[in-house]
Each structure stands twice: as C-alpha cells, then as structure tokens.
Amino acid sequence: MKAFFEGIQSLFVDFLFLPLDWLRSLELISWFGANTINWIFMIICSAAIVYWIKQLRIFDAAGTENQDTTAHSFFK
C-alpha cells in the first residue's frame, strides 16, 4: 500500500508539477513572464464579462427577459 501512495507522489512531483516548478524558477528572472498565465486568464474573464453584460443589455432592451420571481419552480 505504501508503494501505491509513493507512486502517486512520484507522478505528481516528478511529472505533473514540472511546469509549475519551471514557473517558480522563472519568477526569479521575470515576474511578468511568470504571471503570463494569470494575465491571460484575466483577459479571458474580462472579455467574457463584457460579452455577458452586452447580452444582458440586448435582452433587457428587447423586453424578453423574464424577471418574475416565479420563473423557477424552487422560488415558489
């Protein structure tokens, strides 16, 4: 049983976390380079929020949005 858990440890430490170790070492060289993934995620989330708000305004202007509190059965 101990070998099973050591195998899981080896999988994560030796293989799956290697990109994160590379990012950690990159942070000593360039903070912006190490946080590129975070910046990409923030840009994607910002674009999704802008798109969502645009769609909400379109449906609100058309009057097709159902704002009744009984729109879902669990609100009764």
N, CA, C, O and CB atoms as a CASP TS submission, in Angstrom:
PFRMAT TS
TARGET T0000
AUTHOR 0000-0000-0000
METHOD Language model
MODEL 1
PARENT N/A
ATOM      1  N   MET     1       0.823  -1.187   0.000  1.00  0.00           N
ATOM      2  CA  MET     1       0.000   0.000   0.000  1.00  0.00           C
ATOM      3  C   MET     1       0.872   1.258   0.000  1.00  0.00           C
ATOM      4  O   MET     1       0.525   2.275  -0.600  1.00  0.00           O
ATOM      5  CB  MET     1      -0.939  -0.006   1.207  1.00  0.00           C
ATOM      6  N   LYS     2       2.017   1.162   0.691  1.00  0.00           N
ATOM      7  CA  LYS     2       2.915   2.309   0.735  1.00  0.00           C
ATOM      8  C   LYS     2       3.454   2.635  -0.653  1.00  0.00           C
ATOM      9  O   LYS     2       3.632   3.802  -1.001  1.00  0.00           O
ATOM     10  CB  LYS     2       4.070   2.044   1.700  1.00  0.00           C
ATOM     11  N   ALA     3       3.711   1.594  -1.442  1.00  0.00           N
ATOM     12  CA  ALA     3       4.234   1.801  -2.795  1.00  0.00           C
ATOM     13  C   ALA     3       3.208   2.505  -3.674  1.00  0.00           C
ATOM     14  O   ALA     3       3.577   3.285  -4.552  1.00  0.00           O
ATOM     15  CB  ALA     3       4.637   0.460  -3.426  1.00  0.00           C
ATOM     16  N   PHE     4       1.927   2.240  -3.449  1.00  0.00           N
ATOM     17  CA  PHE     4       0.872   2.885  -4.218  1.00  0.00           C
ATOM     18  C   PHE     4       0.900   4.396  -3.997  1.00  0.00           C
ATOM     19  O   PHE     4       0.859   5.168  -4.955  1.00  0.00           O
ATOM     20  CB  PHE     4      -0.502   2.311  -3.836  1.00  0.00           C
ATOM     21  N   PHE     5       0.969   4.814  -2.735  1.00  0.00           N
ATOM     22  CA  PHE     5       0.989   6.237  -2.432  1.00  0.00           C
ATOM     23  C   PHE     5       2.298   6.899  -2.862  1.00  0.00           C
ATOM     24  O   PHE     5       2.304   8.066  -3.253  1.00  0.00           O
ATOM     25  CB  PHE     5       0.767   6.451  -0.949  1.00  0.00           C
ATOM     26  N   GLU     6       3.394   6.166  -2.794  1.00  0.00           N
ATOM     27  CA  GLU     6       4.655   6.704  -3.300  1.00  0.00           C
ATOM     28  C   GLU     6       4.610   6.855  -4.818  1.00  0.00           C
ATOM     29  O   GLU     6       5.226   7.766  -5.371  1.00  0.00           O
ATOM     30  CB  GLU     6       5.826   5.799  -2.892  1.00  0.00           C
ATOM     31  N   GLY     7       3.888   5.973  -5.487  1.00  0.00           N
ATOM     32  CA  GLY     7       3.711   6.101  -6.930  1.00  0.00           C
ATOM     33  C   GLY     7       2.907   7.346  -7.285  1.00  0.00           C
ATOM     34  O   GLY     7       3.235   8.052  -8.238  1.00  0.00           O
ATOM     35  N   ILE     8       1.848   7.613  -6.513  1.00  0.00           N
ATOM     36  CA  ILE     8       1.061   8.831  -6.733  1.00  0.00           C
ATOM     37  C   ILE     8       1.928  10.062  -6.484  1.00  0.00           C
ATOM     38  O   ILE     8       1.866  11.032  -7.239  1.00  0.00           O
ATOM     39  CB  ILE     8      -0.188   8.854  -5.813  1.00  0.00           C
ATOM     40  N   GLN     9       2.735  10.021  -5.423  1.00  0.00           N
ATOM     41  CA  GLN     9       3.632  11.134  -5.121  1.00  0.00           C
ATOM     42  C   GLN     9       4.615  11.344  -6.272  1.00  0.00           C
ATOM     43  O   GLN     9       4.852  12.477  -6.690  1.00  0.00           O
ATOM     44  CB  GLN     9       4.395  10.877  -3.799  1.00  0.00           C
ATOM     45  N   SER    10       5.173  10.277  -6.771  1.00  0.00           N
ATOM     46  CA  SER    10       6.126  10.385  -7.867  1.00  0.00           C
ATOM     47  C   SER    10       5.462  10.951  -9.116  1.00  0.00           C
ATOM     48  O   SER    10       6.061  11.772  -9.811  1.00  0.00           O
ATOM     49  CB  SER    10       6.744   9.024  -8.170  1.00  0.00           C
ATOM     50  N   LEU    11       4.246  10.530  -9.411  1.00  0.00           N
ATOM     51  CA  LEU    11       3.532  11.042 -10.585  1.00  0.00           C
ATOM     52  C   LEU    11       3.371  12.551 -10.505  1.00  0.00           C
ATOM     53  O   LEU    11       3.650  13.257 -11.474  1.00  0.00           O
ATOM     54  CB  LEU    11       2.158  10.374 -10.716  1.00  0.00           C
ATOM     55  N   PHE    12       2.923  13.051  -9.359  1.00  0.00           N
ATOM     56  CA  PHE    12       2.679  14.482  -9.248  1.00  0.00           C
ATOM     57  C   PHE    12       3.970  15.280  -9.137  1.00  0.00           C
ATOM     58  O   PHE    12       4.129  16.285  -9.830  1.00  0.00           O
ATOM     59  CB  PHE    12       1.802  14.764  -8.056  1.00  0.00           C
ATOM     60  N   VAL    13       4.886  14.861  -8.290  1.00  0.00           N
ATOM     61  CA  VAL    13       6.096  15.643  -8.040  1.00  0.00           C
ATOM     62  C   VAL    13       7.048  15.589  -9.230  1.00  0.00           C
ATOM     63  O   VAL    13       7.624  16.609  -9.609  1.00  0.00           O
ATOM     64  CB  VAL    13       6.802  15.137  -6.783  1.00  0.00           C
ATOM     65  N   ASP    14       7.215  14.423  -9.815  1.00  0.00           N
ATOM     66  CA  ASP    14       8.216  14.269 -10.871  1.00  0.00           C
ATOM     67  C   ASP    14       7.708  14.612 -12.271  1.00  0.00           C
ATOM     68  O   ASP    14       8.507  14.901 -13.162  1.00  0.00           O
ATOM     69  CB  ASP    14       8.723  12.866 -10.868  1.00  0.00           C
ATOM     70  N   PHE    15       6.376  14.584 -12.477  1.00  0.00           N
ATOM     71  CA  PHE    15       5.875  14.788 -13.831  1.00  0.00           C
ATOM     72  C   PHE    15       4.870  15.936 -13.930  1.00  0.00           C
ATOM     73  O   PHE    15       5.074  16.869 -14.707  1.00  0.00           O
ATOM     74  CB  PHE    15       5.239  13.521 -14.329  1.00  0.00           C
ATOM     75  N   LEU    16       3.799  15.874 -13.158  1.00  0.00           N
ATOM     76  CA  LEU    16       2.699  16.818 -13.355  1.00  0.00           C
ATOM     77  C   LEU    16       3.001  18.223 -12.837  1.00  0.00           C
ATOM     78  O   LEU    16       2.431  19.192 -13.339  1.00  0.00           O
ATOM     79  CB  LEU    16       1.464  16.298 -12.679  1.00  0.00           C
ATOM     80  N   PHE    17       3.874  18.356 -11.857  1.00  0.00           N
ATOM     81  CA  PHE    17       4.190  19.676 -11.312  1.00  0.00           C
ATOM     82  C   PHE    17       5.441  20.298 -11.935  1.00  0.00           C
ATOM     83  O   PHE    17       5.871  21.366 -11.499  1.00  0.00           O
ATOM     84  CB  PHE    17       4.370  19.579  -9.818  1.00  0.00           C
ATOM     85  N   LEU    18       6.028  19.663 -12.933  1.00  0.00           N
ATOM     86  CA  LEU    18       7.222  20.228 -13.577  1.00  0.00           C
ATOM     87  C   LEU    18       6.961  21.597 -14.193  1.00  0.00           C
ATOM     88  O   LEU    18       7.809  22.479 -14.055  1.00  0.00           O
ATOM     89  CB  LEU    18       7.730  19.282 -14.647  1.00  0.00           C
ATOM     90  N   PRO    19       5.826  21.826 -14.872  1.00  0.00           N
ATOM     91  CA  PRO    19       5.589  23.178 -15.404  1.00  0.00           C
ATOM     92  C   PRO    19       5.494  24.228 -14.298  1.00  0.00           C
ATOM     93  O   PRO    19       5.924  25.365 -14.486  1.00  0.00           O
ATOM     94  CB  PRO    19       4.310  23.196 -16.234  1.00  0.00           C
ATOM     95  N   LEU    20       4.939  23.859 -13.160  1.00  0.00           N
ATOM     96  CA  LEU    20       4.846  24.818 -12.062  1.00  0.00           C
ATOM     97  C   LEU    20       6.221  25.109 -11.454  1.00  0.00           C
ATOM     98  O   LEU    20       6.495  26.233 -11.033  1.00  0.00           O
ATOM     99  CB  LEU    20       3.896  24.292 -10.982  1.00  0.00           C
ATOM    100  N   ASP    21       7.073  24.098 -11.411  1.00  0.00           N
ATOM    101  CA  ASP    21       8.449  24.325 -10.947  1.00  0.00           C
ATOM    102  C   ASP    21       9.177  25.263 -11.906  1.00  0.00           C
ATOM    103  O   ASP    21       9.951  26.116 -11.472  1.00  0.00           O
ATOM    104  CB  ASP    21       9.218  22.982 -10.821  1.00  0.00           C
ATOM    105  N   TRP    22       8.931  25.108 -13.211  1.00  0.00           N
ATOM    106  CA  TRP    22       9.545  25.988 -14.198  1.00  0.00           C
ATOM    107  C   TRP    22       9.060  27.422 -14.000  1.00  0.00           C
ATOM    108  O   TRP    22       9.856  28.358 -14.084  1.00  0.00           O
ATOM    109  CB  TRP    22       9.230  25.505 -15.628  1.00  0.00           C
ATOM    110  N   LEU    23       7.752  27.608 -13.735  1.00  0.00           N
ATOM    111  CA  LEU    23       7.230  28.955 -13.494  1.00  0.00           C
ATOM    112  C   LEU    23       7.824  29.562 -12.226  1.00  0.00           C
ATOM    113  O   LEU    23       8.095  30.762 -12.176  1.00  0.00           O
ATOM    114  CB  LEU    23       5.702  28.922 -13.392  1.00  0.00           C
ATOM    115  N   ARG    24       8.022  28.738 -11.210  1.00  0.00           N
ATOM    116  CA  ARG    24       8.610  29.237  -9.971  1.00  0.00           C
ATOM    117  C   ARG    24      10.041  29.708 -10.200  1.00  0.00           C
ATOM    118  O   ARG    24      10.448  30.732  -9.651  1.00  0.00           O
ATOM    119  CB  ARG    24       8.576  28.155  -8.889  1.00  0.00           C
ATOM    120  N   SER    25      10.796  28.987 -10.988  1.00  0.00           N
ATOM    121  CA  SER    25      12.166  29.424 -11.277  1.00  0.00           C
ATOM    122  C   SER    25      12.171  30.637 -12.215  1.00  0.00           C
ATOM    123  O   SER    25      13.079  31.465 -12.148  1.00  0.00           O
ATOM    124  CB  SER    25      12.977  28.269 -11.900  1.00  0.00           C
ATOM    125  N   LEU    26      11.170  30.742 -13.080  1.00  0.00           N
ATOM    126  CA  LEU    26      11.078  31.886 -13.987  1.00  0.00           C
ATOM    127  C   LEU    26      10.763  33.171 -13.230  1.00  0.00           C
ATOM    128  O   LEU    26      11.137  34.259 -13.670  1.00  0.00           O
ATOM    129  CB  LEU    26      10.013  31.634 -15.054  1.00  0.00           C
ATOM    130  N   GLU    27      10.076  33.052 -12.093  1.00  0.00           N
ATOM    131  CA  GLU    27       9.720  34.241 -11.324  1.00  0.00           C
ATOM    132  C   GLU    27      10.955  34.992 -10.836  1.00  0.00           C
ATOM    133  O   GLU    27      10.916  36.214 -10.696  1.00  0.00           O
ATOM    134  CB  GLU    27       8.848  33.857 -10.140  1.00  0.00           C
ATOM    135  N   LEU    28      12.029  34.291 -10.579  1.00  0.00           N
ATOM    136  CA  LEU    28      13.259  34.952 -10.148  1.00  0.00           C
ATOM    137  C   LEU    28      13.876  35.779 -11.266  1.00  0.00           C
ATOM    138  O   LEU    28      14.612  36.731 -11.005  1.00  0.00           O
ATOM    139  CB  LEU    28      14.263  33.925  -9.654  1.00  0.00           C
ATOM    140  N   ILE    29      13.579  35.420 -12.503  1.00  0.00           N
ATOM    141  CA  ILE    29      14.123  36.133 -13.658  1.00  0.00           C
ATOM    142  C   ILE    29      13.180  37.254 -14.090  1.00  0.00           C
ATOM    143  O   ILE    29      13.602  38.394 -14.280  1.00  0.00           O
ATOM    144  CB  ILE    29      14.370  35.161 -14.827  1.00  0.00           C
ATOM    145  N   SER    30      11.893  36.916 -14.244  1.00  0.00           N
ATOM    146  CA  SER    30      10.915  37.883 -14.749  1.00  0.00           C
ATOM    147  C   SER    30       9.566  37.642 -14.095  1.00  0.00           C
ATOM    148  O   SER    30       8.951  36.594 -14.289  1.00  0.00           O
ATOM    149  CB  SER    30      10.791  37.794 -16.286  1.00  0.00           C
ATOM    150  N   TRP    31       9.110  38.615 -13.321  1.00  0.00           N
ATOM    151  CA  TRP    31       7.813  38.490 -12.651  1.00  0.00           C
ATOM    152  C   TRP    31       6.695  38.470 -13.683  1.00  0.00           C
ATOM    153  O   TRP    31       5.762  37.676 -13.564  1.00  0.00           O
ATOM    154  CB  TRP    31       7.597  39.644 -11.647  1.00  0.00           C
ATOM    155  N   PHE    32       6.774  39.330 -14.692  1.00  0.00           N
ATOM    156  CA  PHE    32       5.739  39.387 -15.723  1.00  0.00           C
ATOM    157  C   PHE    32       5.694  38.089 -16.523  1.00  0.00           C
ATOM    158  O   PHE    32       4.613  37.630 -16.892  1.00  0.00           O
ATOM    159  CB  PHE    32       5.982  40.577 -16.661  1.00  0.00           C
ATOM    160  N   GLY    33       6.825  37.506 -16.789  1.00  0.00           N
ATOM    161  CA  GLY    33       6.858  36.242 -17.519  1.00  0.00           C
ATOM    162  C   GLY    33       6.219  35.112 -16.740  1.00  0.00           C
ATOM    163  O   GLY    33       5.513  34.279 -17.310  1.00  0.00           O
ATOM    164  N   ALA    34       6.462  35.078 -15.441  1.00  0.00           N
ATOM    165  CA  ALA    34       5.906  34.022 -14.607  1.00  0.00           C
ATOM    166  C   ALA    34       4.403  34.174 -14.434  1.00  0.00           C
ATOM    167  O   ALA    34       3.707  33.184 -14.210  1.00  0.00           O
ATOM    168  CB  ALA    34       6.584  34.014 -13.252  1.00  0.00           C
ATOM    169  N   ASN    35       3.892  35.386 -14.533  1.00  0.00           N
ATOM    170  CA  ASN    35       2.464  35.619 -14.339  1.00  0.00           C
ATOM    171  C   ASN    35       1.704  35.776 -15.650  1.00  0.00           C
ATOM    172  O   ASN    35       0.576  36.268 -15.655  1.00  0.00           O
ATOM    173  CB  ASN    35       2.259  36.843 -13.494  1.00  0.00           C
ATOM    174  N   THR    36       2.300  35.367 -16.746  1.00  0.00           N
ATOM    175  CA  THR    36       1.645  35.464 -18.044  1.00  0.00           C
ATOM    176  C   THR    36       0.343  34.668 -18.059  1.00  0.00           C
ATOM    177  O   THR    36      -0.656  35.130 -18.610  1.00  0.00           O
ATOM    178  CB  THR    36       2.579  34.969 -19.150  1.00  0.00           C
ATOM    179  N   ILE    37       0.345  33.487 -17.465  1.00  0.00           N
ATOM    180  CA  ILE    37      -0.865  32.662 -17.429  1.00  0.00           C
ATOM    181  C   ILE    37      -1.979  33.399 -16.694  1.00  0.00           C
ATOM    182  O   ILE    37      -3.129  33.377 -17.131  1.00  0.00           O
ATOM    183  CB  ILE    37      -0.580  31.300 -16.750  1.00  0.00           C
ATOM    184  N   ASN    38      -1.650  34.045 -15.591  1.00  0.00           N
ATOM    185  CA  ASN    38      -2.657  34.795 -14.851  1.00  0.00           C
ATOM    186  C   ASN    38      -3.210  35.943 -15.681  1.00  0.00           C
ATOM    187  O   ASN    38      -4.415  36.194 -15.669  1.00  0.00           O
ATOM    188  CB  ASN    38      -2.073  35.326 -13.551  1.00  0.00           C
ATOM    189  N   TRP    39      -2.339  36.641 -16.402  1.00  0.00           N
ATOM    190  CA  TRP    39      -2.792  37.748 -17.244  1.00  0.00           C
ATOM    191  C   TRP    39      -3.715  37.238 -18.349  1.00  0.00           C
ATOM    192  O   TRP    39      -4.713  37.883 -18.668  1.00  0.00           O
ATOM    193  CB  TRP    39      -1.588  38.492 -17.853  1.00  0.00           C
ATOM    194  N   ILE    40      -3.391  36.099 -18.927  1.00  0.00           N
ATOM    195  CA  ILE    40      -4.237  35.527 -19.979  1.00  0.00           C
ATOM    196  C   ILE    40      -5.617  35.184 -19.423  1.00  0.00           C
ATOM    197  O   ILE    40      -6.631  35.473 -20.057  1.00  0.00           O
ATOM    198  CB  ILE    40      -3.575  34.267 -20.587  1.00  0.00           C
ATOM    199  N   PHE    41      -5.658  34.568 -18.240  1.00  0.00           N
ATOM    200  CA  PHE    41      -6.943  34.233 -17.628  1.00  0.00           C
ATOM    201  C   PHE    41      -7.744  35.482 -17.293  1.00  0.00           C
ATOM    202  O   PHE    41      -8.964  35.488 -17.455  1.00  0.00           O
ATOM    203  CB  PHE    41      -6.729  33.402 -16.370  1.00  0.00           C
ATOM    204  N   MET    42      -7.084  36.542 -16.827  1.00  0.00           N
ATOM    205  CA  MET    42      -7.797  37.780 -16.520  1.00  0.00           C
ATOM    206  C   MET    42      -8.372  38.414 -17.782  1.00  0.00           C
ATOM    207  O   MET    42      -9.480  38.949 -17.754  1.00  0.00           O
ATOM    208  CB  MET    42      -6.868  38.768 -15.815  1.00  0.00           C
ATOM    209  N   ILE    43      -7.638  38.359 -18.879  1.00  0.00           N
ATOM    210  CA  ILE    43      -8.133  38.907 -20.141  1.00  0.00           C
ATOM    211  C   ILE    43      -9.337  38.112 -20.635  1.00  0.00           C
ATOM    212  O   ILE    43     -10.325  38.696 -21.079  1.00  0.00           O
ATOM    213  CB  ILE    43      -7.022  38.905 -21.205  1.00  0.00           C
ATOM    214  N   ILE    44      -9.260  36.784 -20.560  1.00  0.00           N
ATOM    215  CA  ILE    44     -10.380  35.939 -20.977  1.00  0.00           C
ATOM    216  C   ILE    44     -11.613  36.207 -20.123  1.00  0.00           C
ATOM    217  O   ILE    44     -12.716  36.330 -20.654  1.00  0.00           O
ATOM    218  CB  ILE    44      -9.995  34.458 -20.893  1.00  0.00           C
ATOM    219  N   CYS    45     -11.440  36.297 -18.815  1.00  0.00           N
ATOM    220  CA  CYS    45     -12.572  36.556 -17.921  1.00  0.00           C
ATOM    221  C   CYS    45     -13.159  37.946 -18.157  1.00  0.00           C
ATOM    222  O   CYS    45     -14.378  38.116 -18.120  1.00  0.00           O
ATOM    223  CB  CYS    45     -12.138  36.413 -16.456  1.00  0.00           C
ATOM    224  N   SER    46     -12.316  38.927 -18.397  1.00  0.00           N
ATOM    225  CA  SER    46     -12.814  40.280 -18.681  1.00  0.00           C
ATOM    226  C   SER    46     -13.623  40.302 -19.969  1.00  0.00           C
ATOM    227  O   SER    46     -14.673  40.942 -20.029  1.00  0.00           O
ATOM    228  CB  SER    46     -11.648  41.277 -18.777  1.00  0.00           C
ATOM    229  N   ALA    47     -13.153  39.618 -20.990  1.00  0.00           N
ATOM    230  CA  ALA    47     -13.890  39.554 -22.257  1.00  0.00           C
ATOM    231  C   ALA    47     -15.220  38.838 -22.065  1.00  0.00           C
ATOM    232  O   ALA    47     -16.227  39.248 -22.643  1.00  0.00           O
ATOM    233  CB  ALA    47     -13.054  38.839 -23.339  1.00  0.00           C
ATOM    234  N   ALA    48     -15.240  37.780 -21.266  1.00  0.00           N
ATOM    235  CA  ALA    48     -16.487  37.056 -21.019  1.00  0.00           C
ATOM    236  C   ALA    48     -17.487  37.922 -20.261  1.00  0.00           C
ATOM    237  O   ALA    48     -18.682  37.881 -20.553  1.00  0.00           O
ATOM    238  CB  ALA    48     -16.212  35.770 -20.238  1.00  0.00           C
ATOM    239  N   ILE    49     -17.019  38.698 -19.299  1.00  0.00           N
ATOM    240  CA  ILE    49     -17.905  39.578 -18.542  1.00  0.00           C
ATOM    241  C   ILE    49     -18.478  40.665 -19.436  1.00  0.00           C
ATOM    242  O   ILE    49     -19.668  40.968 -19.354  1.00  0.00           O
ATOM    243  CB  ILE    49     -17.161  40.205 -17.361  1.00  0.00           C
ATOM    244  N   VAL    50     -17.648  41.256 -20.290  1.00  0.00           N
ATOM    245  CA  VAL    50     -18.128  42.289 -21.213  1.00  0.00           C
ATOM    246  C   VAL    50     -19.176  41.705 -22.151  1.00  0.00           C
ATOM    247  O   VAL    50     -20.212  42.329 -22.380  1.00  0.00           O
ATOM    248  CB  VAL    50     -16.955  42.891 -22.024  1.00  0.00           C
ATOM    249  N   TYR    51     -18.923  40.517 -22.698  1.00  0.00           N
ATOM    250  CA  TYR    51     -19.881  39.865 -23.585  1.00  0.00           C
ATOM    251  C   TYR    51     -21.185  39.575 -22.858  1.00  0.00           C
ATOM    252  O   TYR    51     -22.262  39.786 -23.415  1.00  0.00           O
ATOM    253  CB  TYR    51     -19.295  38.572 -24.148  1.00  0.00           C
ATOM    254  N   TRP    52     -21.104  39.095 -21.622  1.00  0.00           N
ATOM    255  CA  TRP    52     -22.289  38.754 -20.836  1.00  0.00           C
ATOM    256  C   TRP    52     -23.132  40.012 -20.570  1.00  0.00           C
ATOM    257  O   TRP    52     -24.356  39.981 -20.703  1.00  0.00           O
ATOM    258  CB  TRP    52     -21.877  38.082 -19.498  1.00  0.00           C
ATOM    259  N   ILE    53     -22.485  41.091 -20.202  1.00  0.00           N
ATOM    260  CA  ILE    53     -23.217  42.327 -19.925  1.00  0.00           C
ATOM    261  C   ILE    53     -23.859  42.865 -21.203  1.00  0.00           C
ATOM    262  O   ILE    53     -24.977  43.378 -21.163  1.00  0.00           O
ATOM    263  CB  ILE    53     -22.280  43.386 -19.310  1.00  0.00           C
ATOM    264  N   LYS    54     -23.160  42.753 -22.339  1.00  0.00           N
ATOM    265  CA  LYS    54     -23.746  43.163 -23.618  1.00  0.00           C
ATOM    266  C   LYS    54     -25.009  42.362 -23.922  1.00  0.00           C
ATOM    267  O   LYS    54     -26.020  42.921 -24.349  1.00  0.00           O
ATOM    268  CB  LYS    54     -22.727  42.992 -24.756  1.00  0.00           C
ATOM    269  N   GLN    55     -24.943  41.059 -23.699  1.00  0.00           N
ATOM    270  CA  GLN    55     -26.115  40.213 -23.950  1.00  0.00           C
ATOM    271  C   GLN    55     -27.256  40.551 -22.998  1.00  0.00           C
ATOM    272  O   GLN    55     -28.418  40.556 -23.404  1.00  0.00           O
ATOM    273  CB  GLN    55     -25.743  38.732 -23.814  1.00  0.00           C
ATOM    274  N   LEU    56     -26.939  40.833 -21.744  1.00  0.00           N
ATOM    275  CA  LEU    56     -27.981  41.219 -20.792  1.00  0.00           C
ATOM    276  C   LEU    56     -28.665  42.510 -21.236  1.00  0.00           C
ATOM    277  O   LEU    56     -29.886  42.629 -21.127  1.00  0.00           O
ATOM    278  CB  LEU    56     -27.386  41.390 -19.382  1.00  0.00           C
ATOM    279  N   ARG    57     -27.906  43.466 -21.728  1.00  0.00           N
ATOM    280  CA  ARG    57     -28.493  44.729 -22.195  1.00  0.00           C
ATOM    281  C   ARG    57     -29.378  44.510 -23.416  1.00  0.00           C
ATOM    282  O   ARG    57     -30.427  45.142 -23.543  1.00  0.00           O
ATOM    283  CB  ARG    57     -27.388  45.742 -22.527  1.00  0.00           C
ATOM    284  N   ILE    58     -28.957  43.608 -24.326  1.00  0.00           N
ATOM    285  CA  ILE    58     -29.767  43.313 -25.517  1.00  0.00           C
ATOM    286  C   ILE    58     -31.114  42.727 -25.110  1.00  0.00           C
ATOM    287  O   ILE    58     -32.152  43.163 -25.607  1.00  0.00           O
ATOM    288  CB  ILE    58     -29.022  42.335 -26.460  1.00  0.00           C
ATOM    289  N   PHE    59     -31.107  41.739 -24.208  1.00  0.00           N
ATOM    290  CA  PHE    59     -32.357  41.118 -23.790  1.00  0.00           C
ATOM    291  C   PHE    59     -33.207  42.071 -22.954  1.00  0.00           C
ATOM    292  O   PHE    59     -34.436  42.015 -23.006  1.00  0.00           O
ATOM    293  CB  PHE    59     -32.072  39.848 -23.002  1.00  0.00           C
ATOM    294  N   ASP    60     -32.568  42.935 -22.193  1.00  0.00           N
ATOM    295  CA  ASP    60     -33.319  43.910 -21.396  1.00  0.00           C
ATOM    296  C   ASP    60     -33.989  44.944 -22.298  1.00  0.00           C
ATOM    297  O   ASP    60     -35.129  45.336 -22.047  1.00  0.00           O
ATOM    298  CB  ASP    60     -32.390  44.611 -20.385  1.00  0.00           C
ATOM    299  N   ALA    61     -33.297  45.385 -23.340  1.00  0.00           N
ATOM    300  CA  ALA    61     -33.866  46.368 -24.265  1.00  0.00           C
ATOM    301  C   ALA    61     -35.011  45.768 -25.079  1.00  0.00           C
ATOM    302  O   ALA    61     -35.972  46.466 -25.406  1.00  0.00           O
ATOM    303  CB  ALA    61     -32.779  46.904 -25.205  1.00  0.00           C
ATOM    304  N   ALA    62     -34.914  44.479 -25.408  1.00  0.00           N
ATOM    305  CA  ALA    62     -35.963  43.824 -26.192  1.00  0.00           C
ATOM    306  C   ALA    62     -37.166  43.471 -25.324  1.00  0.00           C
ATOM    307  O   ALA    62     -38.248  43.208 -25.848  1.00  0.00           O
ATOM    308  CB  ALA    62     -35.415  42.562 -26.863  1.00  0.00           C
ATOM    309  N   GLY    63     -36.992  43.462 -24.018  1.00  0.00           N
ATOM    310  CA  GLY    63     -38.091  43.137 -23.110  1.00  0.00           C
ATOM    311  C   GLY    63     -38.411  41.661 -23.059  1.00  0.00           C
ATOM    312  O   GLY    63     -39.503  41.297 -22.625  1.00  0.00           O
ATOM    313  N   THR    64     -37.510  40.797 -23.482  1.00  0.00           N
ATOM    314  CA  THR    64     -37.759  39.361 -23.492  1.00  0.00           C
ATOM    315  C   THR    64     -37.301  38.653 -22.227  1.00  0.00           C
ATOM    316  O   THR    64     -37.549  37.460 -22.058  1.00  0.00           O
ATOM    317  CB  THR    64     -37.085  38.748 -24.668  1.00  0.00           C
ATOM    318  N   GLU    65     -36.643  39.373 -21.351  1.00  0.00           N
ATOM    319  CA  GLU    65     -36.146  38.741 -20.134  1.00  0.00           C
ATOM    320  C   GLU    65     -37.283  38.588 -19.129  1.00  0.00           C
ATOM    321  O   GLU    65     -38.013  39.541 -18.854  1.00  0.00           O
ATOM    322  CB  GLU    65     -34.988  39.563 -19.524  1.00  0.00           C
ATOM    323  N   ASN    66     -37.425  37.393 -18.590  1.00  0.00           N
ATOM    324  CA  ASN    66     -38.470  37.118 -17.610  1.00  0.00           C
ATOM    325  C   ASN    66     -37.921  37.444 -16.228  1.00  0.00           C
ATOM    326  O   ASN    66     -37.069  36.721 -15.713  1.00  0.00           O
ATOM    327  CB  ASN    66     -38.952  35.631 -17.690  1.00  0.00           C
ATOM    328  N   GLN    67     -38.400  38.520 -15.627  1.00  0.00           N
ATOM    329  CA  GLN    67     -37.913  38.947 -14.321  1.00  0.00           C
ATOM    330  C   GLN    67     -38.874  38.577 -13.206  1.00  0.00           C
ATOM    331  O   GLN    67     -38.753  39.080 -12.089  1.00  0.00           O
ATOM    332  CB  GLN    67     -37.674  40.438 -14.316  1.00  0.00           C
ATOM    333  N   ASP    68     -39.823  37.708 -13.495  1.00  0.00           N
ATOM    334  CA  ASP    68     -40.769  37.248 -12.488  1.00  0.00           C
ATOM    335  C   ASP    68     -40.050  36.316 -11.523  1.00  0.00           C
ATOM    336  O   ASP    68     -39.281  35.455 -11.949  1.00  0.00           O
ATOM    337  CB  ASP    68     -41.983  36.536 -13.144  1.00  0.00           C
ATOM    338  N   THR    69     -40.291  36.479 -10.248  1.00  0.00           N
ATOM    339  CA  THR    69     -39.591  35.646  -9.260  1.00  0.00           C
ATOM    340  C   THR    69     -40.070  34.210  -9.276  1.00  0.00           C
ATOM    341  O   THR    69     -39.417  33.336  -8.706  1.00  0.00           O
ATOM    342  CB  THR    69     -39.768  36.219  -7.871  1.00  0.00           C
ATOM    343  N   THR    70     -41.203  33.948  -9.921  1.00  0.00           N
ATOM    344  CA  THR    70     -41.690  32.569 -10.004  1.00  0.00           C
ATOM    345  C   THR    70     -41.262  31.912 -11.318  1.00  0.00           C
ATOM    346  O   THR    70     -41.860  30.922 -11.740  1.00  0.00           O
ATOM    347  CB  THR    70     -43.222  32.535  -9.873  1.00  0.00           C
ATOM    348  N   ALA    71     -40.230  32.456 -11.963  1.00  0.00           N
ATOM    349  CA  ALA    71     -39.742  31.867 -13.216  1.00  0.00           C
ATOM    350  C   ALA    71     -39.198  30.467 -12.986  1.00  0.00           C
ATOM    351  O   ALA    71     -39.189  29.652 -13.908  1.00  0.00           O
ATOM    352  CB  ALA    71     -38.659  32.751 -13.840  1.00  0.00           C
ATOM    353  N   HIS    72     -38.744  30.174 -11.771  1.00  0.00           N
ATOM    354  CA  HIS    72     -38.246  28.850 -11.430  1.00  0.00           C
ATOM    355  C   HIS    72     -39.136  28.257 -10.353  1.00  0.00           C
ATOM    356  O   HIS    72     -39.631  28.960  -9.472  1.00  0.00           O
ATOM    357  CB  HIS    72     -36.768  28.907 -10.960  1.00  0.00           C
ATOM    358  N   SER    73     -39.325  26.971 -10.442  1.00  0.00           N
ATOM    359  CA  SER    73     -40.251  26.322  -9.517  1.00  0.00           C
ATOM    360  C   SER    73     -39.760  26.368  -8.070  1.00  0.00           C
ATOM    361  O   SER    73     -40.575  26.323  -7.149  1.00  0.00           O
ATOM    362  CB  SER    73     -40.470  24.883  -9.935  1.00  0.00           C
ATOM    363  N   PHE    74     -38.463  26.455  -7.853  1.00  0.00           N
ATOM    364  CA  PHE    74     -37.966  26.456  -6.475  1.00  0.00           C
ATOM    365  C   PHE    74     -38.100  27.806  -5.803  1.00  0.00           C
ATOM    366  O   PHE    74     -37.786  27.912  -4.617  1.00  0.00           O
ATOM    367  CB  PHE    74     -36.527  26.029  -6.446  1.00  0.00           C
ATOM    368  N   PHE    75     -38.555  28.856  -6.501  1.00  0.00           N
ATOM    369  CA  PHE    75     -38.782  30.159  -5.898  1.00  0.00           C
ATOM    370  C   PHE    75     -40.201  30.310  -5.344  1.00  0.00           C
ATOM    371  O   PHE    75     -40.507  31.328  -4.723  1.00  0.00           O
ATOM    372  CB  PHE    75     -38.512  31.242  -6.911  1.00  0.00           C
ATOM    373  N   LYS    76     -41.060  29.331  -5.555  1.00  0.00           N
ATOM    374  CA  LYS    76     -42.453  29.421  -5.088  1.00  0.00           C
ATOM    375  C   LYS    76     -42.554  29.277  -3.594  1.00  0.00           C
ATOM    376  O   LYS    76     -43.653  29.330  -3.042  1.00  0.00           O
ATOM    377  CB  LYS    76     -43.307  28.365  -5.753  1.00  0.00           C
TER
END
